[in-house]
């Protein structure tokens, strides 16, 4: 257990380091799915590893120490007590971070759904009379596309089709689920923050590619993206539709080239990387159970 329990924490760093390269070289859809899956597995394994480290404090319980002394047994110390205490503190931080993400997610959903109130329940498109140029995909049953009148007015007809196809792709492929999953993974393990940021970019790239395929014109898609970013930047300096100027520039540049290849071998390697922390955590669990079996009565 001395080594295995730390494996999920170390491999989280490796996953975070390879995520940007995977995002650049693999098709956005495949890259996003495998990175989210790997991040979820890694976050679950690292959280479990913290639980295992905290569980080693069991042999410090007064009743356990007293009984061991009466029987003349020496209690094992799988990890230093300081490490176990730090693990318990880290678990408290993890719980707080995850709670914040869940609350923010639910609050955003409530706000967006309120904006759709009063519109026919079967209407996919909701146009809000707002001077702020924005567009959102609102998941649900049914999913809806919320676009402000200012955004529609800033785009040409072909560019509006791109915008709607982009937001429809978010709904069709359940990007909100992927986004929430990777956000929770990063909250549970802050080392996965680069993975979360990469996935956020990939989900937009994925929707860009779907929109380009739907309208049959990558140049029109790039132009619509550029115009939407420009009008958003003018309306709210320093904030362009949740994306930095650099990210928008990268998305436009990607649309000016051929779509990235679907490299399933790379996807399989990333999934394997996500499975390794789970294997390490499982091995550490077996070691701890074996130790506790010799420490606690009745095991």
N, C-alpha and C positions, 0 to 999 in steps of 0.2 A: 504493500500500500504506500510505502514511503515515496515511490516514484510514480506509480500509476495514477494516483489521485491528482497529481499536478499536470498530467498529460492534457486534459481538456483545456486548461488555462493556457498552456504553451501553444497548442494547435490553433487556438483562437487567433493568436498573433500571425500564424502562418496563413490562415484563411483571409485575414484582413489584408495581408501583403499581396496576395495573388488576385484578390477581387478586382482591382482596377484593370489589370492586364486581361483578365477574363472578359470584363465588360467591353474592352476595346476590340477584342479579336473574335468574339463569338456572337452569333445572332442575338439580338436583345431579348427575344422571347425565351430562348433556351438558357441564356446566361442568367436572366432574372430568376427563373424557376429554380435552377440548381443552386444559385447563391442563397436564395431564401431558405431552401431545404437544408443546405449545409449549415447556415447560420442558426436555424432553429434547433438542429441536432446539437450543434456546438454549445449554444446557450443553455439548452436543457442539461447537457452533460456537465458543463462548468458549474451550474447551479447545484446539481446533484453532488459534484465534487466538494463544494462548500459545505453541503449538508453532511457529507461523510467526515470532513475535517472537524466540523462542530460536534459530530456524534462521538468523537474520540474523548470528549470531556466526560463521557459517562463513567469512565474508570476513575474520575476524580470525585465522584459522589461520595459523601461521608459513609453511607451504608455499605457501598461496595468496598471502600478502603478498609472499613472495620472488619467486614467478613473475610476479606483476603488476609488481613493480619491474623485473625483467629486461625485460619487454615494454613498459615505459613506460606501463602502463595505470593509471588512477585508479579505485580501487575505490569503488563507490557505498555510501552509508550510509543504508539505507531508514529505520532508526530509530536513535535514540541507543543507544550500547552499554550505558549504564546501564539503559535500558528492557529491552533484551534479557536482561541478567543477571537483572533482577527477574522477568522472565517465566519463566526457567528455575527460579528459586527458587519461584515460584508453582506451577509444574507439580509440583515435589516435594511441596508442601503438598497439592495436589489429590490426588496419588497416595496420600498418607497418609490423607486424609479419606475417600476412596472405600474404601480398605482397611478402615478402622474400621467403616464402614457395612455392608460385606459381612460382616465377622466378627460384628458384633452381630446381623445378620439371621440368619445361619446358627446362631448360638448360641441365639437365641430359638426357631427352628424345632426344634432338637434337644431343647430342654427341653419344648416342647409335645408333640412326638411321643413322648417318654418317658412323659409323663403318660397317653398312650393305650395304652401297652403292656399286654398281657393282655386287652384287649377284642376281641371278634370283629371281623375286618377289614372286614366288610360293614355294621357298625353306624354310622349317621351320628351318633347322640347318645352322648356319653360323659359320665357323671355322676361327678364326683370327690368323694370324701368329705372335703371341706375346710370349715373354719369361715369361710373368707374368701369373701364373695359376689363371684364373678367369672364371666365368660363369654367365650369366645374362639371364633373361626372359624379352624380349622387347615387351610390349603390342602394339597392333595395328591391322590392317587388311591387311594381316594376322599377327598374332603374331609370333615372331621369338625367337629362342634360340641362343644366342651368346656364344660360348665357345672358349677359346684360345687353341692353339695346345699344349701349355705347360700343361694345365689341362688334356687334353685327354691323353697325353703321360704319365702322372703320375698315371693314373687309369687303372685297369685291365678291360677286356671286360665287365664282370658282373657289375662292379662299374660304368662303363660308362653308362650302361642302367639305373642304379639308378639315376645318375646325370641328364640324359635327362628326365626321368620320373618326377623327382623333379621339374625341370624347366618347364616342360609341365603342371604340376599341377598349377603352378603360373599363366600360361596363361589361362588354362581352367576355373579356378575359379575366374578369374579377381582380383587377389590379388593386382594389382597395384591400382585399384579403391579403395579398402578398405584401403590400405596404405595411399593413398593421402587424403582420407576422414578423417582418424584419425589424420593425420599430420596437416590438416587444423583446426580440432577441438582443438588440443593442442596449435596451434598458437593463436586461438581465446581465449582460456582459459588455461593458463599455468598450472593450477591445474590438468589438464587432462594429463600432461606429463607421469605419470606412466601408464596410460591407453594406450597411444601411444606406449610406450616401450613394454608393455605386448603384444599388438597386433602384433608388429613387430616380436616378438619371436613366437607367435602363428601361424603366416603365414608360417614361416619356418617349424614349427612342423607339420602343416597341409600338407605342401608339402612333408615332410618326410614320413608321414603316407600314402599319396597317392602313393609315390614311392615304399614303402614297399609292398603295396597291388598290385601294377603293376608288380613287379618282383617276388612277392611271397616269399620273404625272408627278415625278419627284421634284421638278423645278417649281411647279405650282405649290406643292407642299412646303418647300423651303421658303418660298416667297410669303406664304400665309403665316408661317411661323415667325419670320422676320418682322412682318408688319404687326402681328399681334404683340410681339415683344416690344417693338418700338412704341406703340400707342400705350402700352401698359407702363413703360418706363417714363413716358411723358406725364402720364396721369399720377403716378406714384414714384417719384424719383428714388432710386436706390432699391426698388422692389419690383421686379418684373415677373409677375405670375409665379411666384415661389421658386424661380430659377435665377441663378446669377447670370450676368451677361456672358461669362465664359461658357457656362453650360449651354446657353442658347446658341452661341457661336459654334460650339462643337456639334450640336444637333443639326444645324444648318449645313455645316461642312460634311457631315455624314450623309445627308440627303443629296449632296452634290456628287457622291460617289456611288459605286455599286453596293447593294446590300451585303452586309457581312455574312460569311459562310456559317452554316449550321455544323458545328464541330462537336459531334456527339461524344467523341473520345475525350475531349477536354471536359465536357459536362460530366462524364462518368468519373473522371479523375477528381473533379470538385466534390461530387457526391461521396466518393471514397474518403476524401479529406474530411468531410463532415461526419462520416461514420466512425473514424478513428477515435475521436474524443469519447463517443458513446462506448466503444470497446474498452478504452482505458478506465472509464468510470465503472463499467460492469466488473472489470477485474479487481478494481479497488474495493468495490462493494463485497465481493467474495472474500477478499483478504480481511476486511473489517468484521464480517460475520464470523469468520473463523476465530479472530482474536476475541470477539465478544463471547463466543461459545466457551472459551476457556476462562473468561473473566466473570461472567454473570451466572448466578445460580439458575437452574432450570433451563438453560440453553442446551 
